[in-house]
Amino acid sequence: MKRVCCIGHITLDKIVTPDATTYLNGGTAYYFAHGMAQLPNADFQIVTALAPSEMSAVEAMRAKGIDVCVLPSAKTVHFENIYGSNQDHRTQRVLAKANPFRIDDIINVKADFYHLGSLLADDFSVDFVRYLSTKGIVSLDVQGYLRRVEGESVVTTDWEEKCDCLKYVDILKVNDHEMAVLTGETDVLAAARKLAAWGVREVIITEGSLGSSIYAEGRLIEIHAYPPLRIVDATGCGDTYMTGYLYKRASGASYHEAACFAAAMSTLKLEAFGAFSKSYQDICRVIDFREVDMKIQ
């Protein structure tokens, strides 16, 4: 029995910019694993599916002592992200898809918290989420459910089965754009109340540099963002936020404490390339010192 189990695909990402083309591993499971491995006494497991050609990413995790269960798949999820001179504008294609996760795959997986890192709409069926809800607390990053693949292109769309599925989700993470697509609301409180009415117990809404909000037990808790010393790589910041949040919640921390820890952890991720590589003490220093700086300003 683990405290936290993250289920999701490790991806191969092709990043095309005006200056270079780079291939990197990514995906929720990848960022979650490396982030959690930096935290003391983290009791967790990763369940993923990828092709044999990408097993080097798994072997690197196992070399760090990370417990990884690999399910067979003919292919690895392969994203192509093309950026122009404006890094906020991205064209995304799906060059390959891995097998979706099935109930039979996780019959013997046992944890208190299950975090689902959806990348594409068919990664996890409603039946899969329903089954997990009988085993433990279900946490879900919604991003993949809003991605429809047309040919190789990725199109943002609403999630038709949201009301059927969200009643089995305890903790839901959305960003401000996903929030609007799901609920039709642009106001954080109105959107959070609608998501809670659909059955979600803890709603997490991230807004980048504007901070994040937790809606739970009928109240909205607003968390400011810790300003980064520099902005280097935003990829995986949302996954890193959820790593910190679930690490703290699984240890009994309050919503506020968990969200502050998550915000500080994602700020440190933003300041460097790749997965989170700092320490627990580094996260605490961000909370202690940068909060003081913001109060002085």
One Martini backbone bead per residue (centre of mass of N, CA, C, O) as a GRO file, in nm:
protein
  297
    1MET     BB    1   0.092   0.038   0.026
    2LYS     BB    2   0.036   0.360  -0.082
    3ARG     BB    3  -0.018   0.693  -0.065
    4VAL     BB    4   0.076   0.744  -0.376
    5CYS     BB    5  -0.067   0.730  -0.716
    6CYS     BB    6   0.053   0.765  -1.045
    7ILE     BB    7  -0.138   0.791  -1.352
    8GLY     BB    8   0.048   0.781  -1.663
    9HIS     BB    9   0.202   0.911  -1.932
   10ILE     BB   10   0.491   0.892  -2.100
   11THR     BB   11   0.662   1.118  -2.305
   12LEU     BB   12   0.738   1.237  -2.634
   13ASP     BB   13   0.895   1.551  -2.703
   14LYS     BB   14   0.863   1.785  -2.966
   15ILE     BB   15   1.063   2.080  -2.988
   16VAL     BB   16   0.982   2.374  -3.179
   17THR     BB   17   1.197   2.634  -3.275
   18PRO     BB   18   1.369   2.884  -3.431
   19ASP     BB   19   1.651   2.742  -3.311
   20ALA     BB   20   1.522   2.441  -3.239
   21THR     BB   21   1.529   2.078  -3.194
   22THR     BB   22   1.368   1.889  -2.929
   23TYR     BB   23   1.400   1.597  -2.714
   24LEU     BB   24   1.158   1.498  -2.461
   25ASN     BB   25   1.047   1.411  -2.165
   26GLY     BB   26   0.707   1.360  -2.030
   27GLY     BB   27   0.447   1.411  -1.835
   28THR     BB   28   0.298   1.359  -1.545
   29ALA     BB   29   0.461   1.109  -1.445
   30TYR     BB   30   0.739   1.239  -1.479
   31TYR     BB   31   0.709   1.496  -1.298
   32PHE     BB   32   0.605   1.353  -1.047
   33ALA     BB   33   0.840   1.161  -0.990
   34HIS     BB   34   1.073   1.373  -0.968
   35GLY     BB   35   0.944   1.547  -0.751
   36MET     BB   36   0.885   1.334  -0.526
   37ALA     BB   37   1.190   1.234  -0.499
   38GLN     BB   38   1.271   1.518  -0.340
   39LEU     BB   39   1.095   1.416  -0.102
   40PRO     BB   40   1.045   1.337   0.212
   41ASN     BB   41   0.894   1.036   0.264
   42ALA     BB   42   0.796   0.944  -0.010
   43ASP     BB   43   0.496   0.747  -0.086
   44PHE     BB   44   0.527   0.602  -0.411
   45GLN     BB   45   0.377   0.552  -0.742
   46ILE     BB   46   0.414   0.442  -1.086
   47VAL     BB   47   0.185   0.434  -1.368
   48THR     BB   48   0.262   0.314  -1.697
   49ALA     BB   49   0.276   0.366  -2.069
   50LEU     BB   50   0.513   0.223  -2.306
   51ALA     BB   51   0.752   0.185  -2.518
   52PRO     BB   52   1.055   0.028  -2.542
   53SER     BB   53   1.207   0.287  -2.660
   54GLU     BB   54   1.141   0.448  -2.358
   55MET     BB   55   1.283   0.291  -2.108
   56SER     BB   56   1.504   0.493  -2.017
   57ALA     BB   57   1.318   0.668  -1.838
   58VAL     BB   58   1.260   0.441  -1.633
   59GLU     BB   59   1.549   0.364  -1.552
   60ALA     BB   60   1.613   0.643  -1.431
   61MET     BB   61   1.406   0.621  -1.206
   62ARG     BB   62   1.501   0.354  -1.075
   63ALA     BB   63   1.786   0.472  -1.003
   64LYS     BB   64   1.624   0.668  -0.785
   65GLY     BB   65   1.397   0.464  -0.646
   66ILE     BB   66   1.154   0.437  -0.830
   67ASP     BB   67   0.827   0.318  -0.848
   68VAL     BB   68   0.767   0.131  -1.153
   69CYS     BB   69   0.486   0.061  -1.358
   70VAL     BB   70   0.477  -0.123  -1.664
   71LEU     BB   71   0.284  -0.109  -1.943
   72PRO     BB   72   0.198  -0.229  -2.231
   73SER     BB   73   0.305  -0.072  -2.551
   74ALA     BB   74   0.345   0.005  -2.882
   75LYS     BB   75   0.332   0.308  -2.786
   76THR     BB   76   0.414   0.648  -2.752
   77VAL     BB   77   0.350   0.943  -2.654
   78HIS     BB   78   0.357   1.202  -2.923
   79PHE     BB   79   0.464   1.527  -2.920
   80GLU     BB   80   0.418   1.838  -3.107
   81ASN     BB   81   0.583   2.155  -3.047
   82ILE     BB   82   0.517   2.475  -3.196
   83TYR     BB   83   0.717   2.768  -3.198
   84GLY     BB   84   0.746   3.089  -3.211
   85SER     BB   85   0.839   3.397  -3.110
   86ASN     BB   86   0.579   3.339  -2.946
   87GLN     BB   87   0.547   3.137  -2.661
   88ASP     BB   88   0.220   3.150  -2.633
   89HIS     BB   89   0.231   3.016  -2.920
   90ARG     BB   90   0.085   2.694  -3.012
   91THR     BB   91   0.151   2.399  -3.200
   92GLN     BB   92  -0.027   2.084  -3.186
   93ARG     BB   93   0.075   1.737  -3.206
   94VAL     BB   94  -0.009   1.388  -3.266
   95LEU     BB   95   0.209   1.116  -3.351
   96ALA     BB   96   0.129   0.935  -3.089
   97LYS     BB   97  -0.031   0.653  -2.917
   98ALA     BB   98  -0.118   0.505  -2.636
   99ASN     BB   99  -0.250   0.303  -2.430
  100PRO     BB  100  -0.501   0.273  -2.245
  101PHE     BB  101  -0.642   0.248  -1.939
  102ARG     BB  102  -0.726  -0.033  -1.728
  103ILE     BB  103  -0.860  -0.204  -1.478
  104ASP     BB  104  -0.673  -0.460  -1.499
  105ASP     BB  105  -0.403  -0.293  -1.449
  106ILE     BB  106  -0.505  -0.201  -1.120
  107ILE     BB  107  -0.594  -0.424  -0.919
  108ASN     BB  108  -0.296  -0.437  -0.749
  109VAL     BB  109  -0.327  -0.142  -0.684
  110LYS     BB  110  -0.224   0.046  -0.381
  111ALA     BB  111  -0.387   0.342  -0.237
  112ASP     BB  112  -0.496   0.645  -0.108
  113PHE     BB  113  -0.391   0.800  -0.364
  114TYR     BB  114  -0.510   0.903  -0.697
  115HIS     BB  115  -0.334   1.022  -0.984
  116LEU     BB  116  -0.459   1.165  -1.289
  117GLY     BB  117  -0.279   1.206  -1.603
  118SER     BB  118  -0.422   1.357  -1.849
  119LEU     BB  119  -0.364   1.383  -2.219
  120LEU     BB  120  -0.611   1.220  -2.330
  121ALA     BB  121  -0.947   1.141  -2.360
  122ASP     BB  122  -0.881   0.801  -2.354
  123ASP     BB  123  -0.714   0.719  -2.097
  124PHE     BB  124  -0.989   0.747  -1.908
  125SER     BB  125  -1.255   0.606  -1.806
  126VAL     BB  126  -1.532   0.614  -1.619
  127ASP     BB  127  -1.496   0.327  -1.503
  128PHE     BB  128  -1.211   0.373  -1.397
  129VAL     BB  129  -1.280   0.600  -1.196
  130ARG     BB  130  -1.495   0.450  -1.039
  131TYR     BB  131  -1.312   0.225  -0.938
  132LEU     BB  132  -1.104   0.402  -0.784
  133SER     BB  133  -1.321   0.519  -0.577
  134THR     BB  134  -1.316   0.230  -0.418
  135LYS     BB  135  -0.992   0.259  -0.323
  136GLY     BB  136  -0.984   0.591  -0.315
  137ILE     BB  137  -0.848   0.891  -0.372
  138VAL     BB  138  -0.936   1.114  -0.638
  139SER     BB  139  -0.717   1.258  -0.877
  140LEU     BB  140  -0.747   1.530  -1.136
  141ASP     BB  141  -0.624   1.610  -1.452
  142VAL     BB  142  -0.813   1.752  -1.719
  143GLN     BB  143  -0.665   1.819  -1.991
  144GLY     BB  144  -0.715   1.560  -2.177
  145TYR     BB  145  -1.037   1.584  -2.195
  146LEU     BB  146  -0.990   1.862  -2.390
  147ARG     BB  147  -0.861   1.665  -2.608
  148ARG     BB  148  -0.885   1.651  -2.961
  149VAL     BB  149  -0.813   1.428  -3.224
  150GLU     BB  150  -0.739   1.550  -3.561
  151GLY     BB  151  -0.553   1.338  -3.670
  152GLU     BB  152  -0.280   1.535  -3.543
  153SER     BB  153  -0.456   1.739  -3.422
  154VAL     BB  154  -0.531   1.970  -3.156
  155VAL     BB  155  -0.849   2.009  -2.990
  156THR     BB  156  -1.048   2.212  -2.810
  157THR     BB  157  -1.288   2.064  -2.577
  158ASP     BB  158  -1.542   1.948  -2.438
  159TRP     BB  159  -1.676   1.730  -2.178
  160GLU     BB  160  -1.931   1.511  -2.202
  161GLU     BB  161  -1.864   1.323  -1.922
  162LYS     BB  162  -1.832   1.504  -1.667
  163CYS     BB  163  -2.082   1.436  -1.483
  164ASP     BB  164  -2.025   1.126  -1.470
  165CYS     BB  165  -1.720   1.158  -1.348
  166LEU     BB  166  -1.690   1.385  -1.115
  167LYS     BB  167  -1.841   1.219  -0.885
  168TYR     BB  168  -1.547   1.046  -0.855
  169VAL     BB  169  -1.403   1.317  -0.775
  170ASP     BB  170  -1.215   1.480  -0.525
  171ILE     BB  171  -0.970   1.604  -0.705
  172LEU     BB  172  -0.940   1.909  -0.902
  173LYS     BB  173  -0.746   2.018  -1.189
  174VAL     BB  174  -0.734   2.356  -1.315
  175ASN     BB  175  -0.726   2.601  -1.533
  176ASP     BB  176  -0.859   2.887  -1.653
  177HIS     BB  177  -0.927   2.771  -1.932
  178GLU     BB  178  -1.056   2.500  -1.845
  179MET     BB  179  -1.274   2.621  -1.669
  180ALA     BB  180  -1.430   2.762  -1.904
  181VAL     BB  181  -1.485   2.512  -2.078
  182LEU     BB  182  -1.639   2.342  -1.861
  183THR     BB  183  -1.845   2.589  -1.736
  184GLY     BB  184  -1.862   2.894  -1.873
  185GLU     BB  185  -1.671   3.032  -1.665
  186THR     BB  186  -1.463   3.323  -1.550
  187ASP     BB  187  -1.528   3.290  -1.260
  188VAL     BB  188  -1.392   3.127  -1.004
  189LEU     BB  189  -1.628   3.085  -0.804
  190ALA     BB  190  -1.842   2.992  -1.007
  191ALA     BB  191  -1.682   2.750  -1.114
  192ALA     BB  192  -1.631   2.603  -0.847
  193ARG     BB  193  -1.930   2.559  -0.774
  194LYS     BB  194  -1.998   2.386  -1.019
  195LEU     BB  195  -1.791   2.159  -0.970
  196ALA     BB  196  -1.901   2.086  -0.689
  197ALA     BB  197  -2.193   2.013  -0.790
  198TRP     BB  198  -2.061   1.759  -0.956
  199GLY     BB  199  -1.869   1.635  -0.685
  200VAL     BB  200  -1.630   1.801  -0.599
  201ARG     BB  201  -1.431   1.859  -0.314
  202GLU     BB  202  -1.159   1.964  -0.463
  203VAL     BB  203  -1.077   2.275  -0.609
  204ILE     BB  204  -0.826   2.353  -0.857
  205ILE     BB  205  -0.703   2.682  -0.952
  206THR     BB  206  -0.492   2.794  -1.205
  207GLU     BB  207  -0.307   3.134  -1.288
  208GLY     BB  208  -0.020   3.151  -1.257
  209SER     BB  209   0.086   3.465  -1.166
  210LEU     BB  210  -0.204   3.490  -1.004
  211GLY     BB  211  -0.227   3.198  -0.900
  212SER     BB  212  -0.447   3.029  -0.665
  213SER     BB  213  -0.732   2.801  -0.596
  214ILE     BB  214  -0.939   2.678  -0.324
  215TYR     BB  215  -1.232   2.464  -0.320
  216ALA     BB  216  -1.375   2.404   0.008
  217GLU     BB  217  -1.629   2.376   0.216
  218GLY     BB  218  -1.758   2.653   0.080
  219ARG     BB  219  -1.460   2.777   0.020
  220LEU     BB  220  -1.223   3.030  -0.074
  221ILE     BB  221  -0.873   2.986  -0.145
  222GLU     BB  222  -0.616   3.217  -0.175
  223ILE     BB  223  -0.311   3.196  -0.378
  224HIS     BB  224  -0.016   3.314  -0.419
  225ALA     BB  225   0.245   3.382  -0.614
  226TYR     BB  226   0.578   3.314  -0.650
  227PRO     BB  227   0.827   3.492  -0.756
  228PRO     BB  228   1.048   3.456  -0.990
  229LEU     BB  229   1.379   3.507  -1.074
  230ARG     BB  230   1.312   3.328  -1.333
  231ILE     BB  231   1.222   3.238  -1.673
  232VAL     BB  232   1.253   2.912  -1.834
  233ASP     BB  233   1.027   2.657  -1.762
  234ALA     BB  234   0.677   2.568  -1.784
  235THR     BB  235   0.697   2.280  -1.815
  236GLY     BB  236   0.523   2.107  -1.553
  237CYS     BB  237   0.397   2.300  -1.335
  238GLY     BB  238   0.124   2.164  -1.280
  239ASP     BB  239   0.242   1.890  -1.192
  240THR     BB  240   0.412   2.008  -0.959
  241TYR     BB  241   0.184   2.121  -0.796
  242MET     BB  242   0.042   1.842  -0.745
  243THR     BB  243   0.274   1.714  -0.599
  244GLY     BB  244   0.278   1.907  -0.353
  245TYR     BB  245  -0.018   1.886  -0.270
  246LEU     BB  246  -0.034   1.571  -0.224
  247TYR     BB  247   0.195   1.543  -0.026
  248LYS     BB  248   0.053   1.716   0.194
  249ARG     BB  249  -0.233   1.590   0.209
  250ALA     BB  250  -0.125   1.296   0.274
  251SER     BB  251   0.000   1.427   0.561
  252GLY     BB  252  -0.245   1.642   0.669
  253ALA     BB  253  -0.268   1.900   0.539
  254SER     BB  254  -0.388   2.181   0.458
  255TYR     BB  255  -0.496   2.357   0.201
  256HIS     BB  256  -0.307   2.601   0.240
  257GLU     BB  257  -0.038   2.456   0.287
  258ALA     BB  258  -0.041   2.288   0.024
  259ALA     BB  259  -0.063   2.532  -0.177
  260CYS     BB  260   0.196   2.681  -0.096
  261PHE     BB  261   0.388   2.451  -0.157
  262ALA     BB  262   0.306   2.419  -0.455
  263ALA     BB  263   0.376   2.707  -0.547
  264ALA     BB  264   0.679   2.697  -0.473
  265MET     BB  265   0.752   2.449  -0.644
  266SER     BB  266   0.666   2.572  -0.924
  267THR     BB  267   0.863   2.808  -0.918
  268LEU     BB  268   1.124   2.639  -0.923
  269LYS     BB  269   1.058   2.501  -1.190
  270LEU     BB  270   1.050   2.768  -1.366
  271GLU     BB  271   1.378   2.823  -1.314
  272ALA     BB  272   1.405   2.539  -1.476
  273PHE     BB  273   1.493   2.278  -1.647
  274GLY     BB  274   1.277   2.044  -1.630
  275ALA     BB  275   1.254   1.875  -1.366
  276PHE     BB  276   1.234   1.868  -1.048
  277SER     BB  277   1.554   1.942  -0.829
  278LYS     BB  278   1.496   2.023  -0.556
  279SER     BB  279   1.426   2.092  -0.220
  280TYR     BB  280   1.253   2.119   0.065
  281GLN     BB  281   1.417   2.364   0.167
  282ASP     BB  282   1.374   2.540  -0.083
  283ILE     BB  283   1.069   2.567  -0.051
  284CYS     BB  284   1.070   2.698   0.232
  285ARG     BB  285   1.232   2.949   0.146
  286VAL     BB  286   1.026   3.067  -0.044
  287ILE     BB  287   0.804   3.106   0.163
  288ASP     BB  288   0.963   3.282   0.370
  289PHE     BB  289   1.110   3.508   0.181
  290ARG     BB  290   0.895   3.590  -0.043
  291GLU     BB  291   0.676   3.680   0.149
  292VAL     BB  292   0.832   3.913   0.271
  293ASP     BB  293   0.880   4.069   0.008
  294MET     BB  294   0.575   4.114  -0.059
  295LYS     BB  295   0.506   4.275   0.201
  296ILE     BB  296   0.703   4.510   0.152
  297GLN     BB  297   0.575   4.590  -0.134
   0.00000   0.00000   0.00000
